[in-house]
Each structure stands twice: as structure tokens, then as C-alpha cells.
Amino acid sequence: MSRTKPRIVVVGAGIAGSLIVSGLRDRTDCEVVCLERAGAADHAEAGTGLNIGPNAMACLDLHLPREAAAIRAASLPWNRWTVALTSGEVLMDLPLARVADTPGIRIRWAELYALLRRPIAPFVTYGAEVTECVMAAGDRAVRYRDRTTGESREIRDIDLLVAGDGRYSLVRQAVLGGPEVPHMLDVCLYRILFPAGPVCPIDDYGQWFNGPNRLLAFRVPGDLVYCAGSFPIPPGAATPDHMKRPEALAARYRPAGRPPSREAAYLIDAVVRNVDAIHWARLQEGCVTFSGTPGVLLMGDAAHPMVPTLGQGATQACEDACVAVDEIAAALSAGQPLDRVPAWVEERRAERARFVVSLSRDATDTMLAGADPVAGTALKATPAFQGRLSRLYRDIPERRSVGRARDVDSVE
Ligand SMILES: Cc1cc2nc3c(=O)[nH]c(=O)nc-3n(C[C@H](O)[C@H](O)[C@H](O)COP(=O)(O)OP(=O)(O)OC[C@H]3O[C@@H](n4cnc5c(N)ncnc54)[C@H](O)[C@@H]3O)c2cc1C
């Protein structure tokens, strides 16, 4: 290749993609291009919120402090995790400080995407849907469709292709050699965001169970409440339409023979009122893979699709981005080829990602058909489970010393 600067192409300006571009935006020793399918003003997830774990915030503080500060400024702190029955009985009240060194955050999706994308605008082509990738050594390329004009375009001579294109990643499919059959957990998960109103009893992160049917809610900035409801569905099936009706949803959360608690009554009412605005999803996960072919790096959901039970999907995308920027910066500073970066990231990330995927699956036990939330939550209050939570929230990726050359033969 005759270019003097290595070319990095990032597919997707979601959480992982935006953070990687942001972490590289001041460098003058590489060319960075980000292709994003959505239009500059589109926000597919605008109607929802999310919590980001303490581990992402501690990791961003260490690796990307500018981005950490921007996220904190637009969010509320996540300090507490409570679990109760919809009848009001409290099952767990965990101050996060017991298992973490810094609070997590609560934020609106639209706000998070906007604040991550704002500073990287010069690097992003919006309305650019990647349709094909070529991954041969010496001829790495992507083809994309300009969604405004319908034209097909191409970028060739890519030194590092980064997949930040999320759960249905086209790049992941190309790496794995075809579409993957995800592992479905037979649980429907839906999300809404609505104005808190004058008598809102919801504040920090809480969960309310009636059998395995769960309401999760917390406030986000803008005086809004984010609520994610879930319930088991028939094995192997899509969520049947009759289960999505307002009266069916409400009946799932009403405790038998007792009135719902103030919080549960408020949320049930909100679900019924906002039923037309619900985003429906199903719990699913896939295998962990960050690389698989030189010069192609998978990140975030493209690397480790996981169930969102512990709010670790976007959280792990933040950790991934920190390590990717760390490795890319080290390779650039040492004048090393970027096609080894995916293997180095895999070496640092794979074990942790597998731990988080498996902990998230284990924590889903109380949401499965037939589960007993009282017994299941009692397990989450044990030192054994909280030890795993402490590892989750505290065991964040360290920084490599920038410029320290990797032994290029050390990882195959
Ligand atoms: C119901 C539910 C609740 C969740 N709650 C939480 C939570 O509270 N906390 C948490 O941490 N995680 C949560 N998650 C998980 C979280 O949404 C994801 O893990 C996270 O968004 C992954 O980030 P990403 O950067 O990998 O992908 P995304 O943020 O999904 O970004 C992918 C980007 O790639 C773009 N793109 C896709 N295909 C193409 C293409 N072909 N060409 C160009 N661009 C493309 C998309 O438009 C998008 O901008 C939840 C998930 C679900 C389903």
C-alpha cells in the first residue's frame, strides 16, 4: 500500500464505534472513517433509556476521561439496586458502593448517542449502510450503499476494519462465515420511556417481580422514567400478540389477592397507558469472538451478544472501546501493523467477556418460566454472587503503556 497513514474503517457509530473514533480523533498518524447506516438525525432507540455499569465508568475514567466526563454530565448516578415483589415486600437493597468503586449512570439513549456522536462528526458518513466486506489479506475493503442517493460505494486498502455494527452485525456474519443461530432464552423484554409526572415513586434502579414477570425501572434526566418489563414466552416462539395487549400485560404484574405496591401500581398504569410506544425484544445471546481474521476487529454486540439482564451490553461495549483504542494507539506509536490489533484485543478481552456473558445469563434465572423470585433473589444477596458482582464492577481493563512495542510473534 502506497499510503503513509494506516486506514481504519469503523462500521457503526453506536456505543463501541463512536467511542473508538472519539478515542482516536486527535491522532494525526492514522486515517479514520466511520460508516453509519442511520441518518444524522435518526435515533432508532430514542424512546428508551439505559443504565451503564460502574465498570464502564471506571474504565472510561482511566482510558477516555473526556468521554467519561461528557457521559456523567448528561446522566444521573446509579447508586442503588433494589429488588421487591410487586406486592411491596423488599427482597434486596444493595448499595452499589458495596460491590463497586464508583457509581454507574442512568441516561436516555438519544442523549447518549448524541453526546458520543457530536465530537466525531467530521469522521462519520451517515446514511452509509455497509452491504459487503472483503477480508482477504492485502485487499481488505467494504462496500456500502448511500441511503440518500441509492449509490453503491467502496473503500479499499483498509488496514483495520472495526465492526461496531451491533447485534445483527454484517461484519460478524462475514467473520463467522454466515448467519448465526442465536441462543434464545424464551423471555420477552420490552421498553418504554415516559414523563415521570407529579407523583412519581420511581428514582434509582429497582426491580419488581410477580413470579417470573419483572418490571425494572429508574429515572433518567429530563424528568423521564425508563421501564423495561419482561415475562416468559412459549419455548422457541415469537411473543404472541395476545400477550402484548394492555390488559394481559397488567395482569402479569398484579399480585394475587393483594393490591400492588405504590411503585408497581404506578408502573403497571404507565405500561398500559404507553402500550403503543413499546419497543419489543426477546432475550438472546451468541458466542464471544473479537477477531478470527487478521485486520478485522469485532466490538460490542458484534463481539459478544449477551442478555441485557445486568445492563452490561453497552457497558462492555465501553470496555471494548477502551482496550481497542489502547491497542491501536500502542501499535501506531510503535509503528507496528494494525492487522495484529484484533488478536491483541482478543487476548485481553475474551476471558472477561465470557465471564460477563455467563454472569448475565445466570442472573436471568428469576425471569425464566417457573422461577421463584424470592429464592432467586436470596441467592443474589449471598457473598458468592456479590463476589462475582464485585469482580464484574471492579476488574476493569488496565492501560498498556503507549508505545511499548508488542512482540509481533507473541499472539497468533
Ligand atoms: C431491551 C434491552 C435493554 C438493554 N438495556 C441495556 C442497559 O440498560 N445497559 C447496557 O449496558 N446495555 C443494555 N442493552 C444492550 C445494549 O443496547 C447493547 O449492548 C449496546 O447498544 C451495544 O453497543 P454496540 O456499540 O455494540 O452497538 P449499537 O449501540 O447497537 O450500535 C450499532 C450501530 O451500528 C449501526 N449499523 C448496524 N448495521 C450497520 C451497517 N450494515 N452499516 C452501517 N452501520 C450499521 C447501527 O445503526 C448502530 O448505530 C440493552 C439491550 C436490550 C435489547
The ligand as a Gaussian input file, in Angstrom:
#p B3LYP/6-31G(d) Opt

LIG

0 1
 C      -34.169000      -4.465000      25.922000
 C      -32.724000      -4.114000      26.029000
 C      -32.277000      -3.348000      27.113000
 C      -30.923000      -3.034000      27.235000
 N      -30.503000      -2.311000      28.308000
 C      -29.191000      -2.079000      28.483000
 C      -28.734000      -1.355000      29.621000
 O      -29.523000      -0.876000      30.434000
 N      -27.395000      -1.189000      29.791000
 C      -26.481000      -1.676000      28.883000
 O      -25.261000      -1.507000      29.101000
 N      -26.891000      -2.326000      27.777000
 C      -28.211000      -2.532000      27.553000
 N      -28.639000      -3.194000      26.435000
 C      -27.640000      -3.650000      25.459000
 C      -27.175000      -2.507000      24.558000
 O      -28.270000      -1.972000      23.871000
 C      -26.168000      -3.009000      23.536000
 O      -25.326000      -3.975000      24.118000
 C      -25.282000      -1.868000      23.004000
 O      -26.059000      -0.910000      22.339000
 C      -24.218000      -2.428000      22.090000
 O      -23.432000      -1.374000      21.597000
 P      -22.748000      -1.504000      20.181000
 O      -21.888000      -0.313000      20.028000
 O      -22.139000      -2.853000      20.047000
 O      -23.955000      -1.494000      19.135000
 P      -25.111000      -0.428000      18.930000
 O      -25.136000       0.587000      20.012000
 O      -26.325000      -1.242000      18.663000
 O      -24.668000       0.336000      17.618000
 C      -24.596000      -0.298000      16.360000
 C      -24.552000       0.794000      15.304000
 O      -24.223000       0.211000      14.041000
 C      -25.084000       0.729000      13.050000
 N      -25.158000      -0.275000      11.972000
 C      -25.726000      -1.518000      12.054000
 N      -25.572000      -2.172000      10.890000
 C      -24.888000      -1.340000      10.062000
 C      -24.428000      -1.449000       8.714000
 N      -24.633000      -2.548000       7.966000
 N      -23.764000      -0.394000       8.169000
 C      -23.531000       0.728000       8.896000
 N      -23.963000       0.879000      10.173000
 C      -24.616000      -0.139000      10.753000
 C      -26.400000       0.972000      13.783000
 O      -27.219000       1.902000      13.098000
 C      -25.893000       1.496000      15.126000
 O      -25.690000       2.891000      15.134000
 C      -29.996000      -3.489000      26.260000
 C      -30.450000      -4.211000      25.146000
 C      -31.803000      -4.532000      25.035000
 C      -32.262000      -5.323000      23.830000

